[in-house]
Amino acid sequence: MNTEYTSTLDKLNLIIKQAAKSPLYKTQLPLPRKSIVSLDDFARKVPFTLKQDLRDAYPYGGLTVSKSKVIEIHTSSGTSGRPVGSFLTKRDIEKSSMEIGKAWATFGVDEDSVVLFAMSYGLYSGAAINTYAIQSLGAFVVPASIVPIDKYIDLILDYGVTHIVAVPGFYYYLHHRMLERGIDPKSTSLSTMIAAGETYSEATRSEIEAMFNTTVYDHYGLVEVNTGICYECPFKNGLHVLDDYVYAEVINFSDPANPTIAKPCELGELVLSNLDKEASPVLRYRTGDMVTNLGVVSCECGRTTQKISRIMGRADSVISIKGVKLDPYALRVDIQKQFNTVKDGMMSIRVQRNRIHYTPVILATLNNAEHVDQLRDFVYRATSIKFDVQHMPIEYWFTNKNKAPLVEYVEE
Ligand SMILES: [Zn+2]
């Protein structure tokens, strides 16, 4: 056995025992009773957990400790159905702060840093859990959450914010508004921007870095497992996995009856297991996010961890509009090549579920009304689907919301 993996295997055996205390893994997704003997054995014997399994277990089916030990819950609602809940004990929050703190230390956060969250502090774990991690490093957090754009700018200027966290598209809006107010976006105290919560391209990253004269890092996580568990280092060649804390597999599900471990550099779905969580650990959770496994590597930054690529898309991204299959991410890339004002995070496809007779709509930020017709024609040529196109001002994407989904389902 590869000794490098010994501790991972030990942790997996412990977490299987812990998970088996919940109704979810006792009955719905039974786990092996005997210790697993290798990572292959783990992959053979431990079932995948789907988002639907966690929904079915809502509200308490995933709980593995007595309710009196829980001190916080986070949920993700998704677009439909019951939410998914993740519980945390005091120890879970201490552990998560310590582990995710490693990512923040890599982003240059220390006790002199001032970190502003331009993300919702609602039930979603991203802002709160990362805040605890940052505070464990002694840094000063500005929990701005969702406020009008001018308030963010005032907070940045008044408190000398060094690090800011938001979805990538938000930074275009921030830049736009700073210029309107006569503020040079390159001359503020900001040194580092964390762009998270959405897939974005290297071109978007470079553009944001140039607009603000900052460095932009990607940071990945999800409520079901934990926020902030994969992060970039200054070399920005893939995401480091906090692999003492979570176990990551990349699985090829192209034959759903016979999933296989994706070959190195082959695209597959990221599957995550908690390695250390008391309250509601999940095992082999199918994230739906597509990545390549870069393996355990000695990075130029000095860390030796498992690395994965940045998120390359969603496993379930293909949508059906009037019977035509469409990958919205690919369509956005095609549109961006022609219409340079359509940024990641600033385009939305509005569709209706289970309906044939309706006109889908593309909402996008364009230069002018003339481009509405051009975009409509372009998309029709590209997809053979007639869309309505609506030009949306840049403010639309960031007013009273965290982020705009690329695909928006409406009932009417
Ligand atoms: Zn590195």
Residues whose N, C-alpha, C, O or C-beta is under 5 A from the ligand:
A	BS01	ZN	C233 F235 C299 E300 C301
